[in-house]
Amino acid sequence: MHYFTFEQLEKFAKIAISASKLAGEAILKFYKTDLLVDYKIDGSPLTMADTSANRIIIKTLLTTYLPIVSEESIEIPFESNYYWLVDPLDGTKDFLAGNDEFTINIALIEIDKPVIGIVFAPALNELFVGIKGETAWAEINGELKIAKNLEKSDILKMAISRFHDHYDANFFATENKIQHFIPIGSSLKYGRLIFGEADVFPRLVGSSEWDTAAGQAILEAAGGLMLDWNTGDSLRYNKTNRRNGRFIAIRSPYKFSDFIYQKHNSELL
């Protein structure tokens, strides 16, 4: 069962793109300034840039009359079959470090699966878009790039997190003879995957659903995969704690079976 037509998805995507760009303008007003940093219960940082972006995104997405779940807002009941899922500032640590690698993530969830994904990096002026049933594309400094069919790499390239790495990633790299590593913050990893700048990203520490949904929609629209580490199934959403366990993100044309992984090391975080 599907709730939305392709025409509706395109319309919603345009609204989400507008929301991400408006939020990006607000975030950049705070970027590289002296900001008061609060810390949430889980220890993650929170700034006025997060809250300002959140207000703008919520206001814009409300024009679609669809429910909204945001990292910085009250959550909707879990019985909703469709809703926006938002991270108004993914990579707050990157934002505070001043490395430009932070993003705004907006996804539309339909029956526990992301069908629209918007990832916008305002400091880099990089926008990535994925719509189910249509290929993914990007706008890099105003230049349009369409995700196309890629060949496998001669030498595997693995994206790694700047702030959330895990020692088991070293085992994965050794088992798969990976020697080329791409450090990159926030959801920019998925943009790097769809254009072949990286081939695989194993996420071996816990994450929240708003961290991954937009990137998953983009990656899947480009023919890639974001799979549960234990089961090999596509990540699903609307979990009661809104948390993901370990997963692996793979660009097209790679498959789960192309990689060696240690299932017995997996843990749900």
HUHUCOR-V137854 format. One record per helix or strand. SS is the DSSP state (a for helix, b for strand). FROM is the first residue (numbers start at 1). TO is the last residue. Records with the same first field share a line. If there is no record, write none. Layout:
SS->FROM-TO, FROM-TO
This chain:
a->6-30, 48-64, 92-97, 168-175, 188-194, 209-221, 256-258, 263-265
b->38-39, 45-46, 68-70, 82-90, 103-110, 113-121, 126-131, 134-140, 143-146, 157-160, 180-183, 200-203, 207-208, 225-228, 234-234, 243-244, 247-250
